[in-house]
Each structure stands twice: as structure tokens, then as C-alpha cells.
Amino acid sequence: MSEPQSQAVLTERRGHVLLVTLNRPEARNAVNADLTLGLGSALEEAENDLDVRAVVLTGSGDQTFCAGADLKAISRGESLNPPGTEAWGFAGMVQHPISKPVIAAVNGGALGGGTELVLAADLAIAVEHASFGLPEVKRGLIAAAGGVLRLPAQLPTKVAMRMILTGDPIDAAEALRWGLVNEVVPADGLLDSALALAETIAANAPLSVQHSKRVAAGIVGDRGSYSVPAEQDAWAASDAAMMAVFTSEDAMEGPIAFAEKRAPVWKGR
């Protein structure tokens, strides 16, 4: 087994597939600087290794795929993006397109940033007890790591808007119904199913797969400097909305109320 610099993310080669595991079970695999560096580095490893033809991303444990941003790290004033990883976006992934297909193997809850990682993946397989949602509006925040940008693009508009505006989650069966995931499987079959799908892809001509993904996903540029021009205006709007929301009084009130286990008192400013 090879590993990026951070133990927060583990990598393992399975033939032509790179298995990447978010490895912070004590924090429900929440995203901190170490995880960002580890996941972003793993994606770079996959992109630059000609022998890797697909990536499977999962979480450690059997309850949580990823709980989103590590609020404890944020409360200590820590940045989630260490120097040099800013261009990769949240978790080193959401603005870090690669030409190799990425399959999310969702082993449990995927709320907030966890759902945003699923949205950034090309394919997804989930366990029966998985859940998906963007609860940011319940905390005075906004799903600015691709949630409000990609959910309406990948789900029917009314379904996406209900999730975004209510903050209420959906279960795995509903995620399958609306196409957020490709398949729902029992917990003991998740990794086998995800690896089997990855191996099916890896059996195809790698250049054909990679260029097909680039065209389908709107990826342009050279290896190491890929971008998705069709998303640039949406990311700019998302970033502007994030600044407006995250600097508000409500953005401070939401997490405090959550920590104090009380209903927030919104001021709309």
C-alpha cells in the first residue's frame, strides 16, 4: 500500500484502479487541511500514472462517507486548504478535474461537503443506509463547494431546489431514483461493486476513456492544468454568494446555535 503524505487519506493500487480512502473515522471523515492535501495528491497521482485507469473514492468505517468541513478545525482558525492546494478547491477535489474516471463508493452519510464530493465524482455507488443532503441553510451558510452549482445540473430542478432550500436530506433509494447515484447495494458489497465497475472501465482503451470523459465533462487544457470553462461563471457567482453569506451575522449565529443545541435566531443580515 502506498500513501500520500497525510495519513488522513490512504491509497491502494488494485490493478489499474487506485482505491482512495478518506481516513478520519474519529471525525466522521470530515475535511481538514491534511485530508485536502491527501485527496488532492491522490488525484494527482492517478492523473500522472499511466497505469492508473480509474479511481474509487470511499470513506473509512461503515457509517459516514464524509461529514463535510471539519468545523472544529475551522473554529481553531485553521484553513482547510494548505498552501499550494487552493486551486483544487474544497477537499482537494471539487475544482480539481482529472481525465481518469472517479467513482464514489458512498459507505454512509454524505452531508454538506460529502454530497459535494459525490457531485464532483463521475459515478457513484451507495450503501442502503447512505444519505445525501446540503444542510448549510439550516446553519446560516451556503453549499459553496459545488453544491448549489452542481446539484441542479445533475438532478431535476425541482428536486434539487427542494434539497438546497430546505436543507433536508434524501436517502439512498431516493438518490437512486433521481440519478444522484448509479446503484444502491448492501454494505458488505459496496467496495466489490465499486471496484467491479472501475475494472469494467479500466478494461477499455485508456485514451478512449479519458478523452471521452474530457469531452463529456467539458474539461479542457493540458494534464496538470485542466479546467471546466462551462463552470467558471457559476463558480464566480458561487464564490460571491459565499462571501456575502459567510461574513453575515447569521453565519455566526448558525454554528453557535447548533453547538448550543438551540434554535437559531436569524436576523437576515
C-alpha positions in Angstrom: 0.0 0.0 0.0 1.2 3.5 -0.9 0.0 6.6 0.9 0.1 10.3 0.2 1.9 12.5 2.8 -1.1 12.6 5.0 -2.5 9.6 6.9 -5.9 11.3 6.6 -6.1 9.7 3.1 -4.9 6.2 2.2 -4.3 4.9 -1.3 -4.0 1.3 -2.6 -3.5 0.0 -6.1 -5.9 -2.7 -7.2 -4.6 -3.5 -10.7 -5.3 -0.5 -12.9 -7.6 1.1 -10.2 -6.5 3.5 -7.5 -8.5 3.0 -4.3 -8.6 6.2 -2.2 -9.9 6.1 1.3 -10.8 9.1 3.5 -9.3 8.1 6.8 -10.5 10.3 9.6 -13.1 8.0 11.2 -12.8 9.8 14.6 -14.1 12.9 12.8 -16.5 11.2 10.5 -14.0 11.7 7.7 -14.5 15.5 7.9 -12.3 17.6 5.7 -9.3 19.4 7.3 -6.0 20.5 5.7 -4.5 17.1 5.9 -7.4 15.4 4.1 -7.4 18.1 1.5 -3.7 17.6 0.8 -4.0 13.8 0.8 -7.0 13.6 -1.5 -5.7 16.3 -3.9 -2.3 14.5 -4.0 -4.1 11.1 -4.7 -5.9 12.6 -7.6 -2.6 14.0 -9.0 -1.1 10.5 -8.5 -3.9 9.0 -10.5 -3.7 11.5 -13.3 0.0 11.3 -13.8 0.4 7.5 -13.5 -0.3 6.0 -16.9 -1.0 2.6 -15.3 -4.0 4.0 -13.3 -7.2 4.0 -15.4 -9.9 4.6 -12.8 -10.2 5.9 -9.2 -12.6 4.6 -6.5 -13.1 7.1 -3.6 -14.6 5.8 -0.3 -14.6 6.6 3.4 -13.3 4.6 6.4 -15.8 3.0 8.7 -19.3 2.0 7.9 -21.4 5.0 8.9 -20.0 8.1 7.2 -18.6 8.7 3.8 -17.7 12.4 4.6 -19.3 14.8 7.1 -18.2 17.9 5.2 -15.9 20.5 6.6 -14.2 20.0 9.9 -15.9 22.7 12.0 -13.6 22.1 14.9 -10.6 22.9 12.6 -12.4 26.0 11.3 -13.2 27.1 14.9 -9.5 27.0 15.6 -8.8 29.3 12.7 -7.2 26.6 10.6 -7.5 26.8 6.8 -8.9 23.7 5.0 -6.6 24.3 2.1 -2.9 24.3 2.9 -0.6 26.4 0.7 -0.5 25.2 -2.9 -3.8 23.4 -2.8 -6.1 26.4 -3.2 -6.8 25.8 -6.9 -8.0 22.3 -6.1 -11.0 23.6 -4.1 -12.7 22.0 -1.2 -11.2 18.7 -0.1 -8.6 18.9 -2.9 -11.3 17.6 -5.3 -14.3 19.8 -6.2 -12.3 22.1 -8.6 -9.7 19.5 -9.5 -10.8 17.8 -12.7 -8.8 14.8 -13.9 -9.2 12.7 -17.0 -9.4 9.4 -15.2 -12.9 8.4 -14.2 -13.7 8.8 -10.5 -16.3 6.5 -8.7 -17.6 7.5 -5.3 -18.3 4.4 -3.1 -20.5 6.0 -0.6 -20.3 4.0 2.6 -22.6 6.1 4.8 -23.8 9.6 5.4 -22.7 12.2 2.8 -23.9 15.5 4.0 -22.8 19.0 3.0 -19.2 18.6 1.7 -19.8 14.9 1.5 -22.5 15.3 -1.1 -20.4 17.8 -2.9 -17.7 15.2 -3.3 -20.3 12.8 -4.8 -21.3 15.6 -7.2 -17.7 16.0 -8.2 -17.3 12.3 -9.0 -18.3 10.8 -12.3 -20.2 7.8 -11.0 -21.4 6.8 -7.6 -22.5 3.6 -5.8 -24.0 3.8 -2.3 -24.9 1.6 0.6 -28.5 1.2 1.5 -28.2 3.3 4.7 -26.4 6.2 2.9 -27.9 9.7 3.0 -27.3 12.8 1.0 -28.1 16.5 1.6 -27.0 20.1 1.8 -27.9 21.3 5.3 -26.0 24.6 5.0 -29.1 26.8 5.0 -30.0 25.4 8.4 -26.7 26.8 9.7 -26.8 30.2 8.1 -24.3 29.0 5.4 -24.3 28.1 1.7 -23.2 25.0 -0.1 -20.4 26.8 -1.9 -18.1 23.8 -2.7 -20.2 22.9 -5.8 -23.5 22.0 -4.1 -25.6 24.9 -5.3 -23.8 24.8 -8.6 -23.9 21.1 -9.5 -27.0 19.7 -7.8 -29.4 21.5 -10.2 -27.3 20.3 -13.1 -27.4 16.6 -12.1 -30.9 16.3 -10.6 -34.3 17.5 -11.8 -34.6 21.2 -11.0 -37.5 20.9 -8.5 -35.8 18.1 -6.7 -32.5 19.9 -6.4 -34.2 23.2 -5.3 -36.1 21.4 -2.6 -32.9 19.9 -1.2 -31.0 23.2 -1.5 -33.7 25.4 0.1 -35.0 23.1 2.8 -31.6 21.6 3.7 -33.4 18.3 4.2 -31.5 15.1 3.2 -32.6 12.2 1.0 -32.0 8.6 1.5 -30.1 6.2 -0.9 -33.3 4.9 -2.5 -34.4 8.5 -3.5 -30.8 9.3 -4.6 -31.0 6.3 -6.9 -34.4 7.4 -8.2 -33.2 10.8 -9.2 -29.9 9.7 -10.6 -27.6 11.1 -8.0 -26.1 7.5 -7.6 -25.9 4.7 -10.2 -26.5 1.8 -7.9 -27.5 1.0 -4.2 -26.0 -2.1 -2.7 -25.8 -3.8 0.7 -22.9 -2.6 2.9 -20.9 -5.8 2.5 -21.0 -5.5 -1.3 -20.1 -1.8 -1.7 -16.4 -2.0 -2.3 -16.7 -5.1 -4.6 -19.4 -3.3 -6.6 -17.4 -0.1 -7.0 -14.2 -1.9 -7.9 -16.0 -4.1 -10.4 -17.4 -1.0 -12.1 -13.9 0.5 -12.1 -12.4 -2.6 -13.6 -15.0 -2.7 -16.3 -13.9 0.9 -17.2 -10.3 0.0 -16.9 -10.6 -2.9 -19.3 -11.4 -0.3 -22.1 -8.8 1.6 -24.1 -7.5 4.2 -21.7 -7.1 7.1 -24.1 -10.6 6.5 -25.4 -12.0 6.6 -21.9 -10.0 9.6 -20.9 -10.8 11.7 -23.9 -14.4 10.6 -23.8 -14.6 11.9 -20.2 -12.9 15.1 -21.1 -15.4 15.9 -23.8 -18.4 14.8 -21.8 -17.4 16.8 -18.8 -16.2 19.8 -20.7 -12.6 19.5 -19.5 -10.0 21.5 -21.4 -6.3 22.1 -21.1 -3.2 20.0 -20.6 -2.5 17.5 -17.8 -1.8 19.4 -14.6 -3.8 22.5 -15.7 -7.3 21.1 -16.6 -10.3 23.4 -16.2 -14.0 23.3 -17.0 -14.8 26.6 -18.7 -18.6 26.0 -18.7 -18.5 26.1 -14.9 -16.3 29.2 -14.5 -19.1 31.8 -14.3 -21.1 29.6 -11.9 -18.1 29.3 -9.7 -17.6 33.0 -9.7 -21.3 33.5 -8.7 -20.9 30.8 -6.0 -17.8 32.5 -4.6 -19.5 35.9 -4.5 -22.5 34.4 -2.7 -20.2 32.6 -0.3 -18.5 35.8 0.7 -21.9 37.6 1.2 -23.3 34.8 3.4 -20.2 33.7 5.3 -19.5 37.3 6.5 -23.0 37.8 7.8 -24.3 37.7 11.4 -26.4 34.7 10.5 -23.3 32.8 9.5 -22.0 33.2 13.0 -25.4 32.5 14.7 -26.0 29.2 12.9 -23.0 27.3 14.1 -23.2 28.8 17.6 -26.9 27.8 17.9 -26.0 24.3 16.6 -23.3 23.9 19.2 -25.6 25.2 21.9 -28.4 22.8 20.7 -30.9 25.6 20.4 -33.0 27.0 17.5 -31.1 29.8 15.7 -32.4 33.4 15.8 -32.0 34.7 12.2 -31.6 38.4 11.5 -31.2 38.3 7.7 -28.0 40.3 7.9 
